[in-house]
Amino acid sequence: MSDAGIRKIDATVLGARPLRYYDFFMAAFVAILLLSNLIGAAKLSSLGGVTFGAGILFFPLGYVIGDVLTEVYGYARARRCVWAGFAAMLFMALMSWVVVALPPAEGWPDQKAYEAVFGSTWRIVFASLCAFWAGELANSFVLAKMKILTQGRHLWMRTIGSTVVGQGVDSLLFYPLAFYGDWTTAQVLTVMVTNWAMKVGWEAVLTPVTYVAVNGLKRREGLDVYDAGTDFTPFRTRLQ
C-alpha cells in the first residue's frame, strides 16, 4: 500500500473489474468531444488580434480527461474511451449528413443556416476522425510509458509531455488532410503550429485541475494503475 491507502497495481491485475467513477469520466470525455466539435468547430473567433476556432477553448478539456483516464485507470480503459469517442463522432457525422440532406419543409427558412453549421465536408470529417483517433492514442501511450519511466512521479511532466506529442500528431494529421490544396502551404503550417501551441498552453494552464482530479480519483478508487504488462496495440477495446 502507498500513501493514503492507494494501492499500486499493474493494469493486467486490474482486469475488467468495475470501478466507481470510470463510466462517468467516459461519458464526460465523449460529451466534450462531441460538443466541442458540434458547437465550437463552425465558429471563428478573434481575441487580441488572434483568430482561432471557438472549439479550441473546450476541446482541450477532452485531453485533460484523457490524461486523467490514463493516469488513474490505465491505457486500456483510456483506449476504450477513444474508441467510444470515435464511434460517437462517426455517428454524429452520419446523422448530420442525413439531417442536412433531407429536403426542408415548405416555408421553413433555416436550411441555409443549418447547412452552414452542420454541413461539414466529408474531407474535414475524415481528417477530424483520423486526427482525433491517432492523437488521443498517442497521448495516452506516451503518458502511460512516462508513468512507468518516472515511477509515478512528476505528473505535470507526463501530462504536458504527452499533450505535446498527442496534439502534435493531431495537428500534423488534421490540417494537411483537411485543408492542403485549398489553403496555401504557409497557411496550413501557420494554423497548425498556432493551434498546437494554444492547445499545449491550455493543458499547462489546466495542470492544477488535472492534479486535483487525479489525486481525488486515486484516493476514492484506492488504486494507482501502471501499464508495465499492458498490450499497447490501438486496435482493440477489451480491457484484458
N, C-alpha and C positions, 0 to 999 in steps of 0.2 A: 504493500500500500504506500502511496505517496502522500504529500501534504493534503490536509482537508479531506481525507478519506477517498481520494481519487485513485483508482486502480489502473496502472499502466498495463495494457494488454495488446497483443497482436490482433490485427483485423481478422485473421483467419480463425482465431479462437472465438471472436465475437459472433461469427457466422451470420445467420439470418434471424437472430433473436429480436423481438420487438424492443423499441426504445421509446422513451416517453415523449420526446419533442421532435423527433425526426420528421414525422409526417407534416407537422406544422411548418417546418422550415422548407420542406419540399414544396408545399403549397405556396409559400411566400416567394420562393425562387421562381416558380413558373408564373405566378401572378405578376411579379415585377417585370419579368422578361416580356410577357405579352403586352402589358400596359405601356411599357416604355417604347415598344415598337409600334403599337397601335395608336397611342395618343401623341407621343413625342416625336416620332420619326418624321412626320409630314410637315412639321413647322420649323422654319429657320428663324432664329432669334439673334439679336445683336446687343451686346453689353460692352460699354467702354471701347467701342470700335471693333470688337472681336465678334465675328459671325460664327454661329455654331448651331447644330441641330438641337432642338429643345430636349429631346430624349436623353441627351448626354448627362443632364442633371440627375436623372434617376436610374439610367441603365447600370452605372457602376455599383448601385446597391445590390444588383444581382451577383456581381463579382464578390462583394463583401459576404453575401450569404453563401456563395460557393466556397469561399475561404473557410467560413465557419463550419460548413458541412464537412469539408475535407479534414480540417483540424480536429473536430470533435468526433465525427462518425467514420472517418476513413475514406479512402479513394473510391472504393466500390460503391458506397452509398452516394457519394457525390456524382459518380459516373451515372448511376441510375437517374438522378435528378436531371443531369444533362440530357439524357435520352428522353425523359419525360418532357422537358422543355422543348426539345427538338420536335417531338411528335405534336405538341401543342402549337408550336409555330407553323408547322406544316398544315395542320387543320385550320388554323386561322387564315393562312394564305389561301387555302382552297375555299373556305367559306366566304372570304372577301371577294374572290373572283366570281363565285356563283351569284352572290347578292348584287354585286355591281353589274353583272351581265344580264340579270333579269330585267325585262322591259318595265319601265316605270308606268304606274297607273296614269291614266289621262288626267291632266290637271295638277299632277304632283310636281312641284317646281324645283326640287332639290337634287335631281340626278347629277348635274354638273358638280355640285359641291360634294356629293357622295363619291364621285369618281376621283375628284381631286384629293380627298382624304384617304380613301380605301383602295384606289386603283393603282397600286404599285405594279411596275412591270415585273414579269417573271425573271428577268435578269437580276433585278435588285433582290427579289425574294430568294433566288438561288444563292446569290452572293451572301446574303444575310444568314441563311441556314448553314452554309459551309463555314463561314467565319465564326459563327456562334459555337458550332459543334467542336471545331478544331481548337478555338481559343479557350473555351471553358475546360476542355480536357487537358490541354497543355498547362493551364493554370493549376488545375488540381494535381496533375502529375508532378510538377515542379514543387508545389507546396508539400506534398506527401514525401517526396525524396529529400527535400531540405529538412523536414522534421526529423527524419532518421539521421541525417548527417550532423545536425546540430543537437541531437538527443533531446529535442523538445524545447530547446532554449531559443531566445531571440525571435519571438513570434512576429514582431514588426518587420524583421528582415525577410522572413518567409512570405508574409502577405504581400509586401511591396515587391519583392523579387519575383514572386510567381505572377503578379499582375503585370510587371514589365514584360515578361515572356508571353503570358496569355493574351494581353491586349495587343502586344506586338504581332502575334500570329493572327489575331482577329483583324487588325487593321491591314496587315500585309495581304490578306485574302480578300477582305470586303471591298476596299476602294478600287483596286485594279479590276476585280471581277465585275463590279457594278458600273464603273464609270470610264474605264480605259477605252479610248476611242471616241467617247462623247466629250470628255474633258481633255485638256492638254496634259502632257506628262507632268509638267510643273504644277498644275492644279491638283492632280491626283496626289503627288508627293507632298504638297503643302498641306492639304486637308488631312491626309493620312498621318503625318507627323504631328500636326496640331491636335487632332482628336486623340491620338495615342498619348500625348503628353498631358492633355487635360484629364483623361481617364486615370492615368497613373497618379496625377496630382490629387484627384478626388480620393483615390484609395489611400494615399498618405494622410490626407485630412481626416478620413474616417477611421484611421487606425485605432483611436481610443474607443470608438464604438465596437470595433471588432474585438478588442481586448475584453470589454465588458461582456459581450455576447459569448465569447469562447469560454471565459473563466466561469461565468454563471452556468452555462450548459454543462461543462465538465463536472462542476460540483453537484448539479441536480441529477445528472446521469450516473455520477460516481465512476466515470470511465475516462481514460485518456488513450485513444486508439492510435497504434502505429502500424505502418504498412510494410513491415520487413518481409512478410511472406506473401504479399498480395500479387495477384496476376494483373498486370497493368494494361493488358490489351484493352483498347477502347471499344471493341466490337462485342460487348456482352452487357447484359443488365442484371445478371444474377449476382447475389451477394456472397456467394462462396465459389 
